Amino acid sequence: MPGGPFCLYGPFNEGGHFTSKSNEEFDSSLRARDPGMGIRDLGTLESLACDHHMELVRQYRLPANNSLLVFRKNQEKDDV
């Protein structure tokens, strides 16, 4: 759907730092399984979204140190 939201759920680092000890432990367990896996940084995700003409419009803080990120297509950049 054009203009619809893109939502991403999970734990995210902020400013290059883990938001909790449990997220740091979870990241270590993911990377032990596959070095390409792990908790992503919010700033990196925002930059990637910008590269695709999207912007973060809302972050919902959820239990267990998780968040729901809501991105939308930036219409102004799309029109260029």
All heavy atoms as a GROMACS GRO file, in nm:
protein
  631
    1MET      N    1   0.084  -0.118   0.000
    1MET     CA    2   0.000   0.000   0.000
    1MET      C    3   0.089   0.124   0.000
    1MET      O    4   0.170   0.141   0.090
    1MET     CB    5  -0.088  -0.004   0.125
    1MET     CG    6  -0.156   0.125   0.156
    1MET     SD    7  -0.291   0.108   0.271
    1MET     CE    8  -0.216   0.155   0.422
    2PRO      N    9   0.079   0.210  -0.099
    2PRO     CA   10   0.159   0.332  -0.104
    2PRO      C   11   0.135   0.419   0.019
    2PRO      O   12   0.020   0.440   0.060
    2PRO     CB   13   0.110   0.402  -0.230
    2PRO     CG   14   0.051   0.293  -0.314
    2PRO     CD   15  -0.006   0.194  -0.217
    3GLY      N   16   0.242   0.467   0.078
    3GLY     CA   17   0.231   0.553   0.195
    3GLY      C   18   0.203   0.479   0.324
    3GLY      O   19   0.192   0.540   0.429
    4GLY      N   20   0.194   0.347   0.316
    4GLY     CA   21   0.168   0.268   0.436
    4GLY      C   22   0.291   0.261   0.526
    4GLY      O   23   0.403   0.290   0.484
    5PRO      N   24   0.271   0.223   0.650
    5PRO     CA   25   0.384   0.216   0.743
    5PRO      C   26   0.468   0.090   0.722
    5PRO      O   27   0.419  -0.012   0.674
    5PRO     CB   28   0.315   0.212   0.879
    5PRO     CG   29   0.186   0.144   0.852
    5PRO     CD   30   0.145   0.190   0.713
    6PHE      N   31   0.594   0.100   0.758
    6PHE     CA   32   0.682  -0.015   0.771
    6PHE      C   33   0.716  -0.024   0.919
    6PHE      O   34   0.768   0.072   0.977
    6PHE     CB   35   0.809   0.002   0.687
    6PHE     CG   36   0.913  -0.102   0.718
    6PHE    CD1   37   0.897  -0.232   0.673
    6PHE    CD2   38   1.025  -0.070   0.792
    6PHE    CE1   39   0.992  -0.329   0.702
    6PHE    CE2   40   1.121  -0.166   0.820
    6PHE     CZ   41   1.104  -0.297   0.775
    7CYS      N   42   0.682  -0.135   0.982
    7CYS     CA   43   0.702  -0.151   1.126
    7CYS      C   44   0.810  -0.256   1.152
    7CYS      O   45   0.814  -0.359   1.085
    7CYS     CB   46   0.573  -0.192   1.194
    7CYS     SG   47   0.440  -0.072   1.172
    8LEU      N   48   0.895  -0.228   1.249
    8LEU     CA   49   1.004  -0.317   1.285
    8LEU      C   50   1.003  -0.332   1.436
    8LEU      O   51   1.008  -0.233   1.510
    8LEU     CB   52   1.136  -0.258   1.235
    8LEU     CG   53   1.259  -0.343   1.241
    8LEU    CD1   54   1.242  -0.472   1.160
    8LEU    CD2   55   1.378  -0.263   1.186
    9TYR      N   56   0.999  -0.457   1.482
    9TYR     CA   57   0.989  -0.487   1.625
    9TYR      C   58   1.116  -0.555   1.672
    9TYR      O   59   1.172  -0.639   1.602
    9TYR     CB   60   0.869  -0.578   1.650
    9TYR     CG   61   0.866  -0.637   1.789
    9TYR    CD1   62   0.815  -0.563   1.895
    9TYR    CD2   63   0.914  -0.764   1.814
    9TYR    CE1   64   0.813  -0.615   2.024
    9TYR    CE2   65   0.912  -0.817   1.943
    9TYR     CZ   66   0.862  -0.742   2.046
    9TYR     OH   67   0.861  -0.793   2.173
   10GLY      N   68   1.158  -0.522   1.791
   10GLY     CA   69   1.269  -0.595   1.852
   10GLY      C   70   1.346  -0.508   1.948
   10GLY      O   71   1.310  -0.394   1.974
   11PRO      N   72   1.457  -0.563   1.997
   11PRO     CA   73   1.548  -0.481   2.078
   11PRO      C   74   1.640  -0.403   1.984
   11PRO      O   75   1.677  -0.454   1.878
   11PRO     CB   76   1.626  -0.585   2.158
   11PRO     CG   77   1.630  -0.705   2.069
   11PRO     CD   78   1.499  -0.703   1.992
   12PHE      N   79   1.672  -0.282   2.020
   12PHE     CA   80   1.761  -0.199   1.939
   12PHE      C   81   1.861  -0.129   2.030
   12PHE      O   82   1.826  -0.087   2.140
   12PHE     CB   83   1.681  -0.094   1.861
   12PHE     CG   84   1.577  -0.154   1.772
   12PHE    CD1   85   1.444  -0.157   1.811
   12PHE    CD2   86   1.611  -0.211   1.650
   12PHE    CE1   87   1.347  -0.214   1.731
   12PHE    CE2   88   1.514  -0.269   1.569
   12PHE     CZ   89   1.382  -0.271   1.610
   13ASN      N   90   1.983  -0.117   1.983
   13ASN     CA   91   2.082  -0.036   2.054
   13ASN      C   92   2.051   0.110   2.024
   13ASN      O   93   1.990   0.142   1.923
   13ASN     CB   94   2.223  -0.070   2.008
   13ASN     CG   95   2.268  -0.206   2.055
   13ASN    OD1   96   2.216  -0.259   2.152
   13ASN    ND2   97   2.364  -0.263   1.986
   14GLU      N   98   2.097   0.197   2.113
   14GLU     CA   99   2.078   0.340   2.092
   14GLU      C  100   2.210   0.410   2.115
   14GLU      O  101   2.273   0.390   2.218
   14GLU     CB  102   1.969   0.394   2.183
   14GLU     CG  103   1.833   0.336   2.147
   14GLU     CD  104   1.718   0.397   2.224
   14GLU    OE1  105   1.733   0.510   2.275
   14GLU    OE2  106   1.612   0.333   2.232
   15GLY      N  107   2.253   0.488   2.016
   15GLY     CA  108   2.380   0.559   2.027
   15GLY      C  109   2.498   0.464   2.038
   15GLY      O  110   2.599   0.498   2.100
   16GLY      N  111   2.484   0.346   1.979
   16GLY     CA  112   2.593   0.248   1.983
   16GLY      C  113   2.604   0.171   2.113
   16GLY      O  114   2.701   0.098   2.133
   17HIS      N  115   2.504   0.185   2.199
   17HIS     CA  116   2.510   0.119   2.330
   17HIS      C  117   2.387   0.030   2.352
   17HIS      O  118   2.276   0.062   2.305
   17HIS     CB  119   2.515   0.224   2.443
   17HIS     CG  120   2.632   0.315   2.431
   17HIS    ND1  121   2.760   0.277   2.465
   17HIS    CD2  122   2.641   0.442   2.387
   17HIS    CE1  123   2.843   0.377   2.443
   17HIS    NE2  124   2.772   0.479   2.396
   18PHE      N  125   2.407  -0.077   2.424
   18PHE     CA  126   2.296  -0.164   2.462
   18PHE      C  127   2.207  -0.090   2.561
   18PHE      O  128   2.255  -0.013   2.644
   18PHE     CB  129   2.346  -0.294   2.525
   18PHE     CG  130   2.420  -0.382   2.428
   18PHE    CD1  131   2.559  -0.386   2.429
   18PHE    CD2  132   2.351  -0.456   2.334
   18PHE    CE1  133   2.628  -0.466   2.338
   18PHE    CE2  134   2.419  -0.536   2.243
   18PHE     CZ  135   2.558  -0.541   2.245
   19THR      N  136   2.077  -0.113   2.552
   19THR     CA  137   1.984  -0.046   2.642
   19THR      C  138   1.961  -0.128   2.769
   19THR      O  139   1.896  -0.079   2.862
   19THR     CB  140   1.848  -0.020   2.573
   19THR    OG1  141   1.795  -0.145   2.527
   19THR    CG2  142   1.867   0.075   2.455
   20SER      N  143   2.014  -0.250   2.773
   20SER     CA  144   2.004  -0.331   2.895
   20SER      C  145   2.108  -0.443   2.891
   20SER      O  146   2.158  -0.479   2.784
   20SER     CB  147   1.864  -0.393   2.908
   20SER     OG  148   1.847  -0.493   2.809
   21LYS      N  149   2.138  -0.497   3.005
   21LYS     CA  150   2.230  -0.610   3.016
   21LYS      C  151   2.173  -0.732   2.943
   21LYS      O  152   2.246  -0.805   2.875
   21LYS     CB  153   2.256  -0.642   3.164
   21LYS     CG  154   2.351  -0.756   3.187
   21LYS     CD  155   2.492  -0.718   3.148
   21LYS     CE  156   2.588  -0.830   3.186
   21LYS     NZ  157   2.712  -0.826   3.111
   22SER      N  158   2.041  -0.752   2.954
   22SER     CA  159   1.980  -0.868   2.887
   22SER      C  160   1.992  -0.855   2.734
   22SER      O  161   2.010  -0.956   2.666
   22SER     CB  162   1.834  -0.885   2.929
   22SER     OG  163   1.756  -0.773   2.891
   23ASN      N  164   1.984  -0.734   2.680
   23ASN     CA  165   2.002  -0.716   2.536
   23ASN      C  166   2.146  -0.745   2.495
   23ASN      O  167   2.170  -0.803   2.389
   23ASN     CB  168   1.962  -0.575   2.493
   23ASN     CG  169   1.812  -0.558   2.482
   23ASN    OD1  170   1.736  -0.652   2.501
   23ASN    ND2  171   1.769  -0.436   2.454
   24GLU      N  172   2.241  -0.708   2.579
   24GLU     CA  173   2.381  -0.738   2.551
   24GLU      C  174   2.403  -0.890   2.548
   24GLU      O  175   2.471  -0.942   2.458
   24GLU     CB  176   2.471  -0.673   2.656
   24GLU     CG  177   2.617  -0.691   2.630
   24GLU     CD  178   2.705  -0.617   2.728
   24GLU    OE1  179   2.654  -0.556   2.824
   24GLU    OE2  180   2.828  -0.619   2.707
   25GLU      N  181   2.344  -0.961   2.642
   25GLU     CA  182   2.356  -1.107   2.646
   25GLU      C  183   2.286  -1.172   2.526
   25GLU      O  184   2.338  -1.267   2.466
   25GLU     CB  185   2.298  -1.160   2.777
   25GLU     CG  186   2.382  -1.119   2.897
   25GLU     CD  187   2.311  -1.140   3.031
   25GLU    OE1  188   2.193  -1.181   3.033
   25GLU    OE2  189   2.376  -1.113   3.134
   26PHE      N  190   2.170  -1.118   2.488
   26PHE     CA  191   2.098  -1.169   2.372
   26PHE      C  192   2.180  -1.149   2.245
   26PHE      O  193   2.192  -1.239   2.161
   26PHE     CB  194   1.961  -1.100   2.362
   26PHE     CG  195   1.876  -1.145   2.247
   26PHE    CD1  196   1.850  -1.280   2.227
   26PHE    CD2  197   1.821  -1.054   2.160
   26PHE    CE1  198   1.771  -1.322   2.120
   26PHE    CE2  199   1.742  -1.094   2.053
   26PHE     CZ  200   1.718  -1.229   2.033
   27ASP      N  201   2.241  -1.031   2.230
   27ASP     CA  202   2.325  -1.001   2.115
   27ASP      C  203   2.440  -1.102   2.106
   27ASP      O  204   2.470  -1.154   1.998
   27ASP     CB  205   2.379  -0.859   2.125
   27ASP     CG  206   2.465  -0.820   2.008
   27ASP    OD1  207   2.409  -0.790   1.900
   27ASP    OD2  208   2.589  -0.821   2.021
   28SER      N  209   2.504  -1.130   2.218
   28SER     CA  210   2.615  -1.226   2.221
   28SER      C  211   2.569  -1.364   2.176
   28SER      O  212   2.639  -1.432   2.101
   28SER     CB  213   2.676  -1.235   2.360
   28SER     OG  214   2.741  -1.115   2.392
   29SER      N  215   2.451  -1.406   2.221
   29SER     CA  216   2.401  -1.538   2.183
   29SER      C  217   2.367  -1.544   2.034
   29SER      O  218   2.392  -1.645   1.968
   29SER     CB  219   2.280  -1.579   2.268
   29SER     OG  220   2.165  -1.505   2.233
   30LEU      N  221   2.314  -1.435   1.979
   30LEU     CA  222   2.284  -1.430   1.836
   30LEU      C  223   2.413  -1.438   1.754
   30LEU      O  224   2.423  -1.514   1.657
   30LEU     CB  225   2.208  -1.302   1.800
   30LEU     CG  226   2.065  -1.290   1.850
   30LEU    CD1  227   2.012  -1.150   1.822
   30LEU    CD2  228   1.977  -1.395   1.785
   31ARG      N  229   2.513  -1.359   1.793
   31ARG     CA  230   2.639  -1.355   1.718
   31ARG      C  231   2.716  -1.486   1.729
   31ARG      O  232   2.792  -1.521   1.639
   31ARG     CB  233   2.723  -1.236   1.762
   31ARG     CG  234   2.661  -1.105   1.718
   31ARG     CD  235   2.743  -0.984   1.762
   31ARG     NE  236   2.670  -0.862   1.740
   31ARG     CZ  237   2.664  -0.797   1.625
   31ARG    NH1  238   2.724  -0.846   1.519
   31ARG    NH2  239   2.595  -0.685   1.614
   32ALA      N  240   2.696  -1.561   1.839
   32ALA     CA  241   2.760  -1.692   1.853
   32ALA      C  242   2.702  -1.789   1.750
   32ALA      O  243   2.773  -1.877   1.701
   32ALA     CB  244   2.740  -1.745   1.995
   33ARG      N  245   2.575  -1.773   1.718
   33ARG     CA  246   2.510  -1.858   1.616
   33ARG      C  247   2.550  -1.819   1.476
   33ARG      O  248   2.569  -1.902   1.389
   33ARG     CB  249   2.358  -1.850   1.629
   33ARG     CG  250   2.304  -1.929   1.745
   33ARG     CD  251   2.154  -1.928   1.741
   33ARG     NE  252   2.111  -1.860   1.862
   33ARG     CZ  253   1.992  -1.810   1.883
   33ARG    NH1  254   1.900  -1.818   1.790
   33ARG    NH2  255   1.962  -1.752   1.995
   34ASP      N  256   2.558  -1.686   1.454
   34ASP     CA  257   2.592  -1.634   1.320
   34ASP      C  258   2.645  -1.492   1.338
   34ASP      O  259   2.572  -1.405   1.385
   34ASP     CB  260   2.466  -1.634   1.233
   34ASP     CG  261   2.491  -1.583   1.092
   34ASP    OD1  262   2.593  -1.515   1.066
   34ASP    OD2  263   2.407  -1.611   1.005
   35PRO      N  264   2.771  -1.468   1.302
   35PRO     CA  265   2.830  -1.335   1.321
   35PRO      C  266   2.756  -1.222   1.248
   35PRO      O  267   2.768  -1.107   1.286
   35PRO     CB  268   2.972  -1.350   1.264
   35PRO     CG  269   3.000  -1.496   1.270
   35PRO     CD  270   2.867  -1.565   1.250
   36GLY      N  271   2.675  -1.255   1.148
   36GLY     CA  272   2.597  -1.154   1.078
   36GLY      C  273   2.471  -1.113   1.150
   36GLY      O  274   2.403  -1.019   1.109
   37MET      N  275   2.439  -1.186   1.256
   37MET     CA  276   2.318  -1.154   1.333
   37MET      C  277   2.357  -1.062   1.450
   37MET      O  278   2.475  -1.042   1.477
   37MET     CB  279   2.254  -1.282   1.385
   37MET     CG  280   2.197  -1.368   1.274
   37MET     SD  281   2.136  -1.532   1.323
   37MET     CE  282   2.040  -1.503   1.467
   38GLY      N  283   2.258  -1.009   1.518
   38GLY     CA  284   2.283  -0.926   1.635
   38GLY      C  285   2.185  -0.811   1.642
   38GLY      O  286   2.110  -0.786   1.548
   39ILE      N  287   2.186  -0.744   1.754
   39ILE     CA  288   2.098  -0.630   1.774
   39ILE      C  289   2.150  -0.512   1.694
   39ILE      O  290   2.269  -0.480   1.699
   39ILE     CB  291   2.087  -0.596   1.924
   39ILE    CG1  292   2.018  -0.711   1.998
   39ILE    CG2  293   2.012  -0.465   1.945
   39ILE    CD1  294   2.007  -0.692   2.147
   40ARG      N  295   2.064  -0.448   1.621
   40ARG     CA  296   2.100  -0.335   1.535
   40ARG      C  297   2.084  -0.203   1.611
   40ARG      O  298   2.004  -0.191   1.704
   40ARG     CB  299   2.014  -0.332   1.409
   40ARG     CG  300   2.018  -0.461   1.330
   40ARG     CD  301   2.158  -0.492   1.280
   40ARG     NE  302   2.158  -0.616   1.204
   40ARG     CZ  303   2.255  -0.704   1.208
   40ARG    NH1  304   2.358  -0.687   1.285
   40ARG    NH2  305   2.250  -0.813   1.134
   41ASP      N  306   2.159  -0.103   1.566
   41ASP     CA  307   2.153   0.028   1.628
   41ASP      C  308   2.046   0.114   1.561
   41ASP      O  309   2.034   0.116   1.438
   41ASP     CB  310   2.289   0.097   1.618
   41ASP     CG  311   2.294   0.222   1.703
   41ASP    OD1  312   2.311   0.208   1.825
   41ASP    OD2  313   2.279   0.333   1.648
   42LEU      N  314   1.971   0.183   1.641
   42LEU     CA  315   1.862   0.267   1.591
   42LEU      C  316   1.912   0.369   1.489
   42LEU      O  317   1.852   0.390   1.385
   42LEU     CB  318   1.792   0.337   1.709
   42LEU     CG  319   1.676   0.428   1.675
   42LEU    CD1  320   1.566   0.353   1.602
   42LEU    CD2  321   1.620   0.492   1.802
   43GLY      N  322   2.026   0.431   1.516
   43GLY     CA  323   2.080   0.531   1.424
   43GLY      C  324   2.114   0.471   1.288
   43GLY      O  325   2.092   0.534   1.184
   44THR      N  326   2.167   0.350   1.288
   44THR     CA  327   2.200   0.282   1.163
   44THR      C  328   2.073   0.252   1.084
   44THR      O  329   2.068   0.270   0.962
   44THR     CB  330   2.276   0.150   1.191
   44THR    OG1  331   2.395   0.181   1.264
   44THR    CG2  332   2.310   0.077   1.064
   45LEU      N  333   1.968   0.210   1.154
   45LEU     CA  334   1.841   0.181   1.089
   45LEU      C  335   1.779   0.308   1.031
   45LEU      O  336   1.724   0.307   0.921
   45LEU     CB  337   1.745   0.113   1.185
   45LEU     CG  338   1.789  -0.026   1.233
   45LEU    CD1  339   1.697  -0.075   1.343
   45LEU    CD2  340   1.794  -0.123   1.117
   46GLU      N  341   1.788   0.418   1.105
   46GLU     CA  342   1.735   0.545   1.054
   46GLU      C  343   1.810   0.590   0.929
   46GLU      O  344   1.750   0.639   0.834
   46GLU     CB  345   1.741   0.653   1.162
   46GLU     CG  346   1.637   0.636   1.270
   46GLU     CD  347   1.641   0.749   1.369
   46GLU    OE1  348   1.730   0.748   1.457
   46GLU    OE2  349   1.556   0.840   1.358
   47SER      N  350   1.942   0.571   0.929
   47SER     CA  351   2.022   0.607   0.812
   47SER      C  352   1.985   0.522   0.691
   47SER      O  353   1.971   0.572   0.580
   47SER     CB  354   2.171   0.591   0.846
   47SER     OG  355   2.251   0.623   0.737
   48LEU      N  356   1.968   0.392   0.714
   48LEU     CA  357   1.928   0.301   0.607
   48LEU      C  358   1.790   0.340   0.553
   48LEU      O  359   1.768   0.342   0.432
   48LEU     CB  360   1.927   0.158   0.658
   48LEU     CG  361   1.889   0.049   0.559
   48LEU    CD1  362   1.988   0.045   0.443
   48LEU    CD2  363   1.885  -0.086   0.629
   49ALA      N  364   1.699   0.374   0.643
   49ALA     CA  365   1.565   0.416   0.602
   49ALA      C  366   1.574   0.543   0.516
   49ALA      O  367   1.508   0.554   0.413
   49ALA     CB  368   1.477   0.440   0.724
   50CYS      N  369   1.657   0.637   0.558
   50CYS     CA  370   1.674   0.762   0.483
   50CYS      C  371   1.724   0.733   0.342
   50CYS      O  372   1.678   0.796   0.246
   50CYS     CB  373   1.770   0.853   0.558
   50CYS     SG  374   1.790   1.014   0.483
   51ASP      N  375   1.817   0.638   0.329
   51ASP     CA  376   1.867   0.599   0.197
   51ASP      C  377   1.755   0.549   0.106
   51ASP      O  378   1.768   0.553  -0.016
   51ASP     CB  379   1.973   0.489   0.209
   51ASP     CG  380   2.103   0.536   0.271
   51ASP    OD1  381   2.123   0.660   0.282
   51ASP    OD2  382   2.184   0.450   0.310
   52HIS      N  383   1.647   0.502   0.167
   52HIS     CA  384   1.532   0.450   0.092
   52HIS      C  385   1.412   0.542   0.100
   52HIS      O  386   1.297   0.499   0.084
   52HIS     CB  387   1.499   0.308   0.140
   52HIS     CG  388   1.608   0.210   0.107
   52HIS    ND1  389   1.617   0.148  -0.014
   52HIS    CD2  390   1.715   0.171   0.180
   52HIS    CE1  391   1.724   0.072  -0.014
   52HIS    NE2  392   1.786   0.084   0.101
   53HIS      N  393   1.440   0.670   0.128
   53HIS     CA  394   1.337   0.776   0.131
   53HIS      C  395   1.229   0.748   0.235
   53HIS      O  396   1.111   0.773   0.211
   53HIS     CB  397   1.275   0.796  -0.007
   53HIS     CG  398   1.378   0.810  -0.115
   53HIS    ND1  399   1.458   0.921  -0.126
   53HIS    CD2  400   1.414   0.727  -0.215
   53HIS    CE1  401   1.540   0.905  -0.228
   53HIS    NE2  402   1.516   0.789  -0.284
   54MET      N  403   1.272   0.697   0.350
   54MET     CA  404   1.179   0.673   0.459
   54MET      C  405   1.230   0.746   0.582
   54MET      O  406   1.349   0.780   0.592
   54MET     CB  407   1.166   0.524   0.488
   54MET     CG  408   1.115   0.444   0.370
   54MET     SD  409   1.094   0.271   0.413
   54MET     CE  410   0.936   0.282   0.497
   55GLU      N  411   1.139   0.769   0.677
   55GLU     CA  412   1.179   0.831   0.803
   55GLU      C  413   1.108   0.763   0.919
   55GLU      O  414   0.997   0.713   0.906
   55GLU     CB  415   1.149   0.981   0.803
   55GLU     CG  416   1.002   1.015   0.791
   55GLU     CD  417   0.980   1.166   0.783
   55GLU    OE1  418   1.052   1.241   0.850
   55GLU    OE2  419   0.889   1.207   0.710
   56LEU      N  420   1.177   0.763   1.033
   56LEU     CA  421   1.118   0.709   1.156
   56LEU      C  422   1.017   0.811   1.207
   56LEU      O  423   1.051   0.927   1.230
   56LEU     CB  424   1.226   0.685   1.261
   56LEU     CG  425   1.180   0.633   1.395
   56LEU    CD1  426   1.120   0.493   1.382
   56LEU    CD2  427   1.296   0.630   1.494
   57VAL      N  428   0.891   0.769   1.220
   57VAL     CA  429   0.788   0.863   1.265
   57VAL      C  430   0.742   0.834   1.407
   57VAL      O  431   0.682   0.920   1.471
   57VAL     CB  432   0.666   0.864   1.170
   57VAL    CG1  433   0.706   0.919   1.033
   57VAL    CG2  434   0.603   0.728   1.155
   58ARG      N  435   0.774   0.714   1.457
   58ARG     CA  436   0.729   0.682   1.594
   58ARG      C  437   0.808   0.565   1.649
   58ARG      O  438   0.842   0.473   1.576
   58ARG     CB  439   0.580   0.646   1.591
   58ARG     CG  440   0.513   0.625   1.724
   58ARG     CD  441   0.484   0.760   1.793
   58ARG     NE  442   0.449   0.741   1.930
   58ARG     CZ  443   0.326   0.744   1.979
   58ARG    NH1  444   0.224   0.768   1.900
   58ARG    NH2  445   0.303   0.725   2.107
   59GLN      N  446   0.839   0.572   1.776
   59GLN     CA  447   0.901   0.460   1.847
   59GLN      C  448   0.817   0.432   1.971
   59GLN      O  449   0.802   0.518   2.056
   59GLN     CB  450   1.045   0.492   1.887
   59GLN     CG  451   1.111   0.379   1.963
   59GLN     CD  452   1.256   0.408   2.001
   59GLN    OE1  453   1.305   0.518   1.984
   59GLN    NE2  454   1.323   0.309   2.053
   60TYR      N  455   0.762   0.312   1.975
   60TYR     CA  456   0.686   0.268   2.091
   60TYR      C  457   0.776   0.182   2.178
   60TYR      O  458   0.831   0.082   2.131
   60TYR     CB  459   0.564   0.184   2.049
   60TYR     CG  460   0.462   0.260   1.969
   60TYR    CD1  461   0.466   0.260   1.829
   60TYR    CD2  462   0.361   0.331   2.032
   60TYR    CE1  463   0.372   0.328   1.755
   60TYR    CE2  464   0.265   0.400   1.957
   60TYR     CZ  465   0.272   0.398   1.820
   60TYR     OH  466   0.179   0.466   1.746
   61ARG      N  467   0.793   0.219   2.303
   61ARG     CA  468   0.870   0.138   2.398
   61ARG      C  469   0.779   0.027   2.449
   61ARG      O  470   0.666   0.053   2.493
   61ARG     CB  471   0.918   0.223   2.514
   61ARG     CG  472   1.000   0.342   2.470
   61ARG     CD  473   1.144   0.313   2.477
   61ARG     NE  474   1.219   0.434   2.441
   61ARG     CZ  475   1.343   0.430   2.402
   61ARG    NH1  476   1.406   0.315   2.395
   61ARG    NH2  477   1.405   0.540   2.370
   62LEU      N  478   0.827  -0.095   2.444
   62LEU     CA  479   0.749  -0.211   2.483
   62LEU      C  480   0.820  -0.289   2.593
   62LEU      O  481   0.938  -0.265   2.621
   62LEU     CB  482   0.724  -0.299   2.360
   62LEU     CG  483   0.649  -0.228   2.247
   62LEU    CD1  484   0.650  -0.313   2.121
   62LEU    CD2  485   0.508  -0.195   2.288
   63PRO      N  486   0.751  -0.385   2.653
   63PRO     CA  487   0.813  -0.464   2.759
   63PRO      C  488   0.936  -0.542   2.711
   63PRO      O  489   0.957  -0.561   2.591
   63PRO     CB  490   0.701  -0.560   2.801
   63PRO     CG  491   0.575  -0.495   2.758
   63PRO     CD  492   0.610  -0.418   2.635
   64ALA      N  493   1.013  -0.587   2.806
   64ALA     CA  494   1.132  -0.671   2.784
   64ALA      C  495   1.236  -0.600   2.698
   64ALA      O  496   1.304  -0.662   2.616
   64ALA     CB  497   1.093  -0.806   2.725
   65ASN      N  498   1.248  -0.467   2.716
   65ASN     CA  499   1.349  -0.387   2.647
   65ASN      C  500   1.337  -0.392   2.495
   65ASN      O  501   1.437  -0.388   2.423
   65ASN     CB  502   1.490  -0.430   2.690
   65ASN     CG  503   1.508  -0.416   2.839
   65ASN    OD1  504   1.484  -0.310   2.895
   65ASN    ND2  505   1.546  -0.524   2.905
   66ASN      N  506   1.216  -0.402   2.445
   66ASN     CA  507   1.189  -0.402   2.302
   66ASN      C  508   1.122  -0.272   2.262
   66ASN      O  509   1.071  -0.198   2.346
   66ASN     CB  510   1.098  -0.520   2.263
   66ASN     CG  511   1.171  -0.651   2.272
   66ASN    OD1  512   1.275  -0.669   2.210
   66ASN    ND2  513   1.118  -0.744   2.349
   67SER      N  514   1.121  -0.247   2.132
   67SER     CA  515   1.053  -0.130   2.075
   67SER      C  516   0.984  -0.171   1.946
   67SER      O  517   1.022  -0.269   1.882
   67SER     CB  518   1.153  -0.019   2.041
   67SER     OG  519   1.207   0.039   2.156
   68LEU      N  520   0.885  -0.093   1.909
   68LEU     CA  521   0.822  -0.104   1.778
   68LEU      C  522   0.854   0.027   1.707
   68LEU      O  523   0.816   0.135   1.754
   68LEU     CB  524   0.671  -0.124   1.789
   68LEU     CG  525   0.597  -0.129   1.656
   68LEU    CD1  526   0.635  -0.256   1.580
   68LEU    CD2  527   0.447  -0.123   1.677
   69LEU      N  528   0.927   0.017   1.596
   69LEU     CA  529   0.962   0.134   1.517
   69LEU      C  530   0.866   0.145   1.399
   69LEU      O  531   0.838   0.045   1.333
   69LEU     CB  532   1.105   0.121   1.463
   69LEU     CG  533   1.214   0.090   1.565
   69LEU    CD1  534   1.349   0.076   1.495
   69LEU    CD2  535   1.219   0.197   1.674
   70VAL      N  536   0.818   0.264   1.374
   70VAL     CA  537   0.725   0.288   1.263
   70VAL      C  538   0.791   0.387   1.167
   70VAL      O  539   0.822   0.499   1.205
   70VAL     CB  540   0.589   0.342   1.312
   70VAL    CG1  541   0.495   0.363   1.194
   70VAL    CG2  542   0.527   0.249   1.416
   71PHE      N  543   0.812   0.340   1.044
   71PHE     CA  544   0.871   0.422   0.938
   71PHE      C  545   0.764   0.450   0.833
   71PHE      O  546   0.676   0.369   0.811
   71PHE     CB  547   0.987   0.348   0.871
   71PHE     CG  548   1.104   0.322   0.960
   71PHE    CD1  549   1.111   0.208   1.038
   71PHE    CD2  550   1.211   0.411   0.965
   71PHE    CE1  551   1.221   0.182   1.119
   71PHE    CE2  552   1.320   0.387   1.046
   71PHE     CZ  553   1.326   0.273   1.123
   72ARG      N  554   0.778   0.564   0.766
   72ARG     CA  555   0.692   0.596   0.653
   72ARG      C  556   0.777   0.653   0.541
   72ARG      O  557   0.880   0.715   0.564
   72ARG     CB  558   0.586   0.700   0.691
   72ARG     CG  559   0.475   0.642   0.775
   72ARG     CD  560   0.348   0.724   0.758
   72ARG     NE  561   0.245   0.672   0.843
   72ARG     CZ  562   0.156   0.581   0.806
   72ARG    NH1  563   0.157   0.533   0.684
   72ARG    NH2  564   0.063   0.539   0.889
   73LYS      N  565   0.729   0.636   0.420
   73LYS     CA  566   0.794   0.690   0.302
   73LYS      C  567   0.788   0.842   0.310
   73LYS      O  568   0.685   0.900   0.343
   73LYS     CB  569   0.719   0.641   0.177
   73LYS     CG  570   0.793   0.658   0.051
   73LYS     CD  571   0.884   0.542   0.029
   73LYS     CE  572   0.924   0.533  -0.117
   73LYS     NZ  573   1.033   0.443  -0.136
   74ASN      N  574   0.900   0.907   0.282
   74ASN     CA  575   0.906   1.053   0.282
   74ASN      C  576   0.860   1.100   0.145
   74ASN      O  577   0.932   1.088   0.046
   74ASN     CB  578   1.049   1.099   0.311
   74ASN     CG  579   1.059   1.248   0.322
   74ASN    OD1  580   0.988   1.323   0.257
   74ASN    ND2  581   1.149   1.293   0.408
   75GLN      N  582   0.741   1.155   0.136
   75GLN     CA  583   0.678   1.194   0.008
   75GLN      C  584   0.758   1.303  -0.063
   75GLN      O  585   0.768   1.304  -0.184
   75GLN     CB  586   0.534   1.237   0.028
   75GLN     CG  587   0.444   1.127   0.080
   75GLN     CD  588   0.442   1.004  -0.011
   75GLN    OE1  589   0.438   1.016  -0.132
   75GLN    NE2  590   0.447   0.885   0.049
   76GLU      N  591   0.815   1.399   0.013
   76GLU     CA  592   0.890   1.508  -0.049
   76GLU      C  593   1.010   1.455  -0.126
   76GLU      O  594   1.035   1.495  -0.238
   76GLU     CB  595   0.938   1.607   0.057
   76GLU     CG  596   0.825   1.687   0.118
   76GLU     CD  597   0.874   1.779   0.228
   76GLU    OE1  598   0.995   1.812   0.230
   76GLU    OE2  599   0.793   1.819   0.312
   77LYS      N  600   1.084   1.361  -0.069
   77LYS     CA  601   1.201   1.305  -0.136
   77LYS      C  602   1.157   1.218  -0.253
   77LYS      O  603   1.230   1.204  -0.350
   77LYS     CB  604   1.284   1.223  -0.038
   77LYS     CG  605   1.358   1.307   0.060
   77LYS     CD  606   1.451   1.223   0.146
   77LYS     CE  607   1.525   1.311   0.246
   77LYS     NZ  608   1.612   1.234   0.333
   78ASP      N  609   1.039   1.158  -0.243
   78ASP     CA  610   0.988   1.073  -0.349
   78ASP      C  611   0.955   1.153  -0.475
   78ASP      O  612   0.964   1.103  -0.585
   78ASP     CB  613   0.862   1.001  -0.300
   78ASP     CG  614   0.870   0.852  -0.324
   78ASP    OD1  615   0.979   0.801  -0.354
   78ASP    OD2  616   0.764   0.788  -0.312
   79ASP      N  617   0.915   1.279  -0.456
   79ASP     CA  618   0.872   1.361  -0.568
   79ASP      C  619   0.989   1.419  -0.647
   79ASP      O  620   0.971   1.470  -0.756
   79ASP     CB  621   0.784   1.477  -0.518
   79ASP     CG  622   0.653   1.427  -0.459
   79ASP    OD1  623   0.613   1.313  -0.493
   79ASP    OD2  624   0.593   1.500  -0.378
   80VAL      N  625   1.109   1.413  -0.592
   80VAL     CA  626   1.227   1.474  -0.657
   80VAL      C  627   1.269   1.392  -0.776
   80VAL      O  628   1.264   1.276  -0.784
   80VAL     CB  629   1.344   1.488  -0.557
   80VAL    CG1  630   1.468   1.538  -0.627
   80VAL    CG2  631   1.303   1.578  -0.444
   0.00000   0.00000   0.00000
